[in-house]
């Protein structure tokens, strides 16, 4: 698992989006704030890219994931970094999709000025949680589930 004990100035963020304009904007905004940013434009190469880059957070466009790779979020979360849905959808719908797909959180594309602050907040929260809990599950039947779900299943004797 990656070391999450860093400031955002050195945090690595991988952004997956099929829109090159969005990738350019996100890369510029986060890069100007001190993040190390890599971009990926298709779901089929994202997991391999994440393995090489070892990001501390992943921003994933909801349309890329829901259209072509619904299992991608669980695979990416198993790497130990927060996976954040990133979309122009209305916030309530985006929140529901994030929960349904197993994402750590969500960010709206509606206001890119909030991107840095919200990402910093998510990284701090994830870092704090990582200090209290072990890494995400690595068993294939638990990939994509939260620790709360894993604990509940295990306490019911499904270990």
N, C-alpha and C positions, 0 to 999 in steps of 0.2 A: 504494500500500500504506500501511496505517496506521503511525503511529509507535508502536512497541512499547517505547520507552525511557521508561516511566513506572512510578511505584510503583503498587501495587494500589489505593491510595487514590483514584486517578483512573481506573483501568482500567474500561472499559465492557464489560459482559457482557450478552448477549442470551440469554434462556432460552426455549426452545420446549418446551411441555408442554401436553397437552390436559386436565390436571387443574388447575382453578383453585386448589385448596388447595395443591398443590405449588408453583405459581407464587407464591402469597402467601408461603409459608414461605421459598422460595429468595430471593425479593426482599427479605424482611425480614432474613434472615441476612446476605446479601451487602451489602445497603445499610447495615446496622449496622456492617459492617467497612470501610466506605468505598468500596465499589465503586459505580459508577453502573450501575443495573440497569434493563433494559427487558424486558418479557415479551411473548410471542407465543403464541397458543393453537392456531394451525393452520399446517400445512406450506405451504399454498398461498400464504400471505402472508409467510412467513418471509424469503424471499430479498429481497423488496422492503423489508421492515422492516430487514434487515441492511444494505442499501445506504444507507438513510437514516441509521441509527444508527451505522454504522461501528464495530462492536464489536471489542474486543481479544481476546475469547473468546466462544464460543457453547456453551451447554449445551443439548443436544438430547435429548429423551426418545426412547429407542430405539423404543418402540411407535409413536410418531407417524411416525418416519422409515421404519421397516420396513413399516408398514401402508399409508401413502399416498404416500410420496415417497422411494423408495430412492435416487434420484439427487441428492437435496438435499444430502447431505454433501459430495459432490464440488464442487457449485456453491458451497457456502458456503466450503469450504477454498480455493477459487481466489481468494477475497478476501484471503487472507494471514493470517487469524486461526486459531488452533487451534479445532477443532470437537471437543467432548467429549461422548461419549455419556453419558447420565444415566439410570439405571434401577435398579429394585429387583431385577433379575435376580441370580442367584448370580454371584459375581465371575468365575469361570472362563468362564462362558457370555458374560458381558458383555465380557470381554477378547477373546474370539474374535469376537464380533459387531463390536466396534470395529475390529478388524483387517480383517474381511471387508468392512465398509462403508466403510473408508478414513478412519475418524475418527482424530484426533490422539491421543486418549486416552479414558479412561472414568472415571466416578465413580459410586459406589453411592448410592442413595437410602436404603439401610439405616441409615446413620449420618450424619445431616445435620450433626452437630458437626464432622465432618472435612471438610466441604465447602469452607470458607474456606481451610484449610491446603493441601488438595490442589489447589485452583484456583490459589492463589499459586505452588505448586510447578510446575504446568503452565505458567503464564505465564512464570516465570523460565526454565524449560527452553526454551520456545518463543522467548523473547527472545534467549537465548544462541545457539540454533540460527540464528535470523534474522540474527544478526551474522556468522555463518560462511558462510551460504548466501544466494543471491539469493531473491527472492520465489518462491512456488509457481508452477508452470507455468500459462501462460495459454492455450496452444493447446487447443482443444476436445477433441482426442484425448488430452490429458494431464490433464484435469481429474479430480480424484479419485485421482490416483496420487501416490505419495510421490516425493521427489527421488531416493531410491535406485533406485526403479523406472524413473524417467525417465532417469537416468544409464546404467543397465544397458541400456535400450532403445537409447539414442543410441550407446552404445559398440559395440553390435552392428550399427550401421549403419542403424537404423530412423529416423533423423533426418528 
